[in-house]
Amino acid sequence: MNLDGQHIKTYSVDNNKKPLFEDDSSPFKVTSDKLRNIYVIDKRKYRNGRLIILSGDDSDAVKCIYKGSVSSDQGTFTPTDLVVTDSNRVILCDAASLTLHILNTSGRCLSTQRLIKLDIKRTPRCLAIDHRGFVLLGCSGDFDKKNAKLHVIKISTT
């Protein structure tokens, strides 16, 4: 929708004209970058989640579908939130493996950061970036909802 309330575009199919979102999935989180790329966490009911990257140009193309890093032994991929840095790096938190994934705008995994190595032992739920470029990471507490925490992290993404 533009500023006048006009509908601009709808994304519903991939590059092969197959439905972008399947019966058991739906857009869960959405953000964009300076290049106008759109990043969508696709939450799927019975399968691993995924990150869909849509091209920032007017081609409506799906640039990439990221399903987790093949270099890690994470197993299930359950993305819960994402942010894009000023340097156009995508930071994605994975609740299943307690890992941050850092991607470029093409969806290539540049690195992963296990949260346990940062002494973070709770499930990551949400992300933000403050005005200084620090990553704000909200983590859930125990089953009784105690011990939830907000962590401030400095991550080099260049």
RABEL-V516664 format. One record per backbone hydrogen bond with DSSP energy under -1.0 kcal/mol. NH is the residue of the N-H (numbers start at 1). CO is the residue of the C=O. E is the energy in kcal/mol with one decimal. If there is no record, write none. Layout:
# RABEL-V516664
NH;CO;E + NH;CO;E
This chain:
# RABEL-V516664
2;6;-2.1 + 5;2;-2.0 + 14;18;-3.0 + 17;14;-1.8 + 20;12;-2.9 + 25;22;-1.9 + 26;43;-1.6 + 28;41;-3.4 + 31;39;-2.0 + 33;37;-1.5 + 36;33;-1.7 + 38;54;-2.1 + 39;31;-3.1 + 40;52;-2.7 + 41;29;-2.7 + 42;50;-3.0 + 43;26;-2.2 + 45;24;-3.2 + 49;77;-2.7 + 50;42;-1.3 + 51;66;-2.8 + 52;40;-3.0 + 53;64;-2.9 + 54;38;-3.1 + 55;61;-3.2 + 63;53;-2.5 + 64;53;-1.4 + 66;51;-3.0 + 80;93;-2.3 + 83;91;-2.1 + 85;89;-2.8 + 88;85;-1.8 + 90;103;-2.4 + 91;83;-2.8 + 92;101;-2.6 + 93;81;-2.2 + 94;99;-2.8 + 95;78;-2.6 + 99;94;-1.5 + 100;113;-2.4 + 101;92;-3.0 + 102;111;-3.0 + 103;90;-2.8 + 104;108;-2.0 + 107;104;-1.8 + 110;102;-3.0 + 111;102;-1.6 + 113;100;-2.7 + 115;98;-2.9 + 117;114;-1.1 + 118;115;-1.6 + 119;116;-1.6 + 120;115;-2.4 + 125;138;-3.3 + 126;138;-1.6 + 128;136;-1.4 + 130;134;-2.4 + 133;130;-1.8 + 135;153;-3.1 + 136;128;-3.2 + 137;151;-2.9 + 138;126;-2.7 + 139;149;-3.2 + 140;123;-2.5 + 142;146;-3.0 + 145;142;-2.1 + 149;139;-1.8 + 151;137;-3.0 + 153;135;-3.0
